[in-house]
Amino acid sequence: MPETIKMLKALGEDDNKSSKPHLDETKIKEMERLISESTATNMLLEITTRTSGFFTSCVGFETKIDIQDERKSTINLDFYSLTNVIVK
């Protein structure tokens, strides 16, 4: 019985996963530009990533290839997981 419950939970989690959106060259270049400008001007960004089928957003300042969030915690960025970058 516990195995059945675990299997049902896993199936439910899979249903909630999202596929990675297709990013065209224009969108990728725009995200690169914003990240580059943020590094130079200390601009606040909201960065959305997709990991293991789930989207996560964080708000912070670009510091090299990492993000420092509002609590001064450093978040390592995986460029291939980026799905959106906007100015906050």
ChimeraX attribute file (.defattr): number of C-alpha atoms within 10 A of each C-alpha:
attribute: neighborCount
match mode: 1-to-1
recipient: residues
	/A:1	6
	/A:2	7
	/A:3	8
	/A:4	9
	/A:5	10
	/A:6	11
	/A:7	12
	/A:8	12
	/A:9	12
	/A:10	11
	/A:11	11
	/A:12	11
	/A:13	12
	/A:14	13
	/A:15	10
	/A:16	10
	/A:17	14
	/A:18	13
	/A:19	11
	/A:20	16
	/A:21	10
	/A:22	8
	/A:23	12
	/A:24	8
	/A:25	9
	/A:26	9
	/A:27	14
	/A:28	14
	/A:29	12
	/A:30	14
	/A:31	18
	/A:32	14
	/A:33	13
	/A:34	18
	/A:35	25
	/A:36	17
	/A:37	13
	/A:38	19
	/A:39	18
	/A:40	12
	/A:41	10
	/A:42	14
	/A:43	16
	/A:44	21
	/A:45	20
	/A:46	16
	/A:47	23
	/A:48	17
	/A:49	20
	/A:50	20
	/A:51	15
	/A:52	11
	/A:53	15
	/A:54	14
	/A:55	16
	/A:56	12
	/A:57	13
	/A:58	16
	/A:59	19
	/A:60	24
	/A:61	23
	/A:62	26
	/A:63	17
	/A:64	14
	/A:65	13
	/A:66	15
	/A:67	24
	/A:68	18
	/A:69	17
	/A:70	12
	/A:71	8
	/A:72	10
	/A:73	10
	/A:74	15
	/A:75	15
	/A:76	12
	/A:77	15
	/A:78	12
	/A:79	10
	/A:80	9
	/A:81	14
	/A:82	21
	/A:83	20
	/A:84	17
	/A:85	22
	/A:86	14
	/A:87	13
	/A:88	10
